[in-house]
Amino acid sequence: MPAPGKGTATWMNRSILIVGGGVIGLACAWRLAQAGHGVTVLDAAPEAREASWAAGGMLAPHHEADATDDRWRLGVAGLARWPAFARQLVDDPAALDFHEQGGLVPWLDDDDRQAIDLRLEPLRVARIAVETWTKHELVARDGALTGAAGAFLLPAAQVDPRRLLAALRTAVVGIGVDLRPDQTVTAIAPGRVDLADGKHLEADDLVLASGAWSQTLARTTGLTLPVEPVKGQMLRFAAPDGLLQHFVHCHHAYLIPRRGLGVVVGSTMVESGFNKSEEAAAIARLAAQARRLVPALAQAEIAETWTGLRPRLHGGRPLIARIQPGLIVATGHFRNGILLAPLTAEIVVALTNRLAIAPEAVPFALAAGVVSSV
Ligand SMILES: Cc1cc2nc3c(=O)[nH]c(=O)nc-3n(C[C@H](O)[C@H](O)[C@H](O)COP(=O)(O)OP(=O)(O)OC[C@H]3O[C@@H](n4cnc5c(N)ncnc54)[C@H](O)[C@@H]3O)c2cc1C
């Protein structure tokens, strides 16, 4: 693959710098390299451990969505990309802990059921298959959820974000991407980055994929890109495989079975800037919610706790757009960056190769609200 440098003649063999080695940067790097471009990925960390590493890994466009808006349509298109993406990334998608068996929304009592039922009505109107499980059916099919009175099963998938990141790193290196850890970018411009060691790199295109930190870098090229960090706190119970068959998405917490590792529980939504500190009270609250739904977790040890910063832009709308010649932005994925990574990479390849993008993505490829002062 060519080293960074400007001047590539065609749209099909360009040199591309990507700032950020999270799931968005790596997925873009992989697909751009497959499309024949020469790609360099720069990340400030020795091994990227920000939002993508912290995520739950639910691929769940229907669980929180309003089934009439364009974010929902983007999420549905994102989910549709996942099976092929996983199969192309690894021989056996089970290696990513990737499953497509759907996700549960449990109810605790009749009032709860009615409220959720009402919320799910637009999904039924959109002909999304919503299954209703009575308590009896729930016990038969996901027996540890004895704290729930029944559940809805919605189409969804799940993946282990940490296994995903490892597989993406292997794939990008395997295809010749120049993956450079420990490279802090201090300023960007179309087709150019300045590095903390005083050096700079140039290429035909720059892709900004630095998650919650995108605003700081955008400012250095005169762009107002109001990405803000929203902290999420997580924990993992040590528990045997098979305790839960599906991920469970409840009012105040979600529980995700993770092969060989137990059950991951999340999450909080805290606006406290770039402060990633953990709060014992939040962990205790999440653990209590999880144990209420799955009493078998009462004796389970909390094996790990962590936090991550979701990149939120314009209330949760990602931006995947060419802002200027030589500058593409792919950020602001907020609560759905794992879900949207394959589709985002597809869009970035289309923007690079001057191809049409998926119709569901068009509203997110318009740089509305991004103010350029240059
Ligand atoms: C607790 C939590 C739970 C979540 N659960 C889910 C879920 O279940 N499903 C889902 O789809 N999404 C989920 N998300 C959202 C998802 O994780 C994010 O939307 C996604 O990871 C964003 O990916 P990214 O690559 O843009 O950002 P990041 O993963 O944050 O990557 C950005 C990278 O940029 C690098 N960087 C920053 N500044 C610089 C610089 N100056 N120079 C060089 N490198 C730099 C950082 O080191 C970092 O590695 C969750 C997020 C959190 C925090």
PDBQT file of the ligand as one rigid body, heavy atoms in Angstrom, charges set to zero:
ROOT
HETATM    1  C1  LIG A 401     -21.050   2.321  28.072  1.00  0.00    +0.000 C 
HETATM    2  C2  LIG A 401     -21.340   2.291  26.597  1.00  0.00    +0.000 A 
HETATM    3  C3  LIG A 401     -22.173   1.320  26.075  1.00  0.00    +0.000 A 
HETATM    4  C4  LIG A 401     -22.448   1.284  24.701  1.00  0.00    +0.000 A 
HETATM    5  N1  LIG A 401     -23.221   0.266  24.199  1.00  0.00    +0.000 NA
HETATM    6  C5  LIG A 401     -23.432   0.201  22.856  1.00  0.00    +0.000 A 
HETATM    7  C6  LIG A 401     -24.185  -0.874  22.312  1.00  0.00    +0.000 A 
HETATM    8  O1  LIG A 401     -24.644  -1.768  23.025  1.00  0.00    +0.000 OA
HETATM    9  N2  LIG A 401     -24.387  -0.902  20.949  1.00  0.00    +0.000 N 
HETATM   10  C7  LIG A 401     -23.869   0.069  20.117  1.00  0.00    +0.000 A 
HETATM   11  O2  LIG A 401     -24.086  -0.003  18.910  1.00  0.00    +0.000 OA
HETATM   12  N3  LIG A 401     -23.148   1.103  20.637  1.00  0.00    +0.000 NA
HETATM   13  C8  LIG A 401     -22.922   1.193  21.965  1.00  0.00    +0.000 A 
HETATM   14  N4  LIG A 401     -22.205   2.233  22.486  1.00  0.00    +0.000 N 
HETATM   15  C9  LIG A 401     -21.792   3.320  21.602  1.00  0.00    +0.000 C 
HETATM   16  C10 LIG A 401     -20.515   2.975  20.843  1.00  0.00    +0.000 C 
HETATM   17  O3  LIG A 401     -19.599   2.401  21.721  1.00  0.00    +0.000 OA
HETATM   18  C11 LIG A 401     -19.926   4.235  20.207  1.00  0.00    +0.000 C 
HETATM   19  O4  LIG A 401     -20.903   4.912  19.446  1.00  0.00    +0.000 OA
HETATM   20  C12 LIG A 401     -18.757   3.855  19.286  1.00  0.00    +0.000 C 
HETATM   21  O5  LIG A 401     -17.858   3.013  19.952  1.00  0.00    +0.000 OA
HETATM   22  C13 LIG A 401     -18.029   5.084  18.787  1.00  0.00    +0.000 C 
HETATM   23  O6  LIG A 401     -16.896   4.618  18.097  1.00  0.00    +0.000 OA
HETATM   24  P1  LIG A 401     -15.742   5.619  17.650  1.00  0.00    +0.000 P 
HETATM   25  O7  LIG A 401     -14.742   4.800  16.916  1.00  0.00    +0.000 OA
HETATM   26  O8  LIG A 401     -16.354   6.795  16.984  1.00  0.00    +0.000 OA
HETATM   27  O9  LIG A 401     -15.167   6.188  19.028  1.00  0.00    +0.000 OA
HETATM   28  P2  LIG A 401     -14.061   5.573  20.058  1.00  0.00    +0.000 P 
HETATM   29  O10 LIG A 401     -14.222   4.114  20.222  1.00  0.00    +0.000 OA
HETATM   30  O11 LIG A 401     -14.151   6.427  21.264  1.00  0.00    +0.000 OA
HETATM   31  O12 LIG A 401     -12.721   5.802  19.285  1.00  0.00    +0.000 OA
HETATM   32  C14 LIG A 401     -12.159   7.083  19.113  1.00  0.00    +0.000 C 
HETATM   33  C15 LIG A 401     -10.657   6.899  19.063  1.00  0.00    +0.000 C 
HETATM   34  O13 LIG A 401     -10.049   8.145  18.728  1.00  0.00    +0.000 OA
HETATM   35  C16 LIG A 401      -8.838   8.230  19.416  1.00  0.00    +0.000 C 
HETATM   36  N5  LIG A 401      -8.461   9.640  19.524  1.00  0.00    +0.000 N 
HETATM   37  C17 LIG A 401      -9.117  10.624  20.178  1.00  0.00    +0.000 A 
HETATM   38  N6  LIG A 401      -8.459  11.773  20.066  1.00  0.00    +0.000 NA
HETATM   39  C18 LIG A 401      -7.352  11.522  19.319  1.00  0.00    +0.000 A 
HETATM   40  C19 LIG A 401      -6.262  12.311  18.884  1.00  0.00    +0.000 A 
HETATM   41  N7  LIG A 401      -6.169  13.619  19.165  1.00  0.00    +0.000 N 
HETATM   42  N8  LIG A 401      -5.286  11.722  18.156  1.00  0.00    +0.000 NA
HETATM   43  C20 LIG A 401      -5.362  10.401  17.844  1.00  0.00    +0.000 A 
HETATM   44  N9  LIG A 401      -6.369   9.596  18.251  1.00  0.00    +0.000 NA
HETATM   45  C21 LIG A 401      -7.349  10.161  18.975  1.00  0.00    +0.000 A 
HETATM   46  C22 LIG A 401      -9.123   7.607  20.775  1.00  0.00    +0.000 C 
HETATM   47  O14 LIG A 401      -7.930   7.139  21.387  1.00  0.00    +0.000 OA
HETATM   48  C23 LIG A 401     -10.080   6.490  20.410  1.00  0.00    +0.000 C 
HETATM   49  O15 LIG A 401      -9.433   5.241  20.290  1.00  0.00    +0.000 OA
HETATM   50  C24 LIG A 401     -21.883   2.274  23.851  1.00  0.00    +0.000 A 
HETATM   51  C25 LIG A 401     -21.016   3.234  24.374  1.00  0.00    +0.000 A 
HETATM   52  C26 LIG A 401     -20.738   3.238  25.729  1.00  0.00    +0.000 A 
HETATM   53  C27 LIG A 401     -19.762   4.258  26.262  1.00  0.00    +0.000 C 
ENDROOT
TORSDOF 0
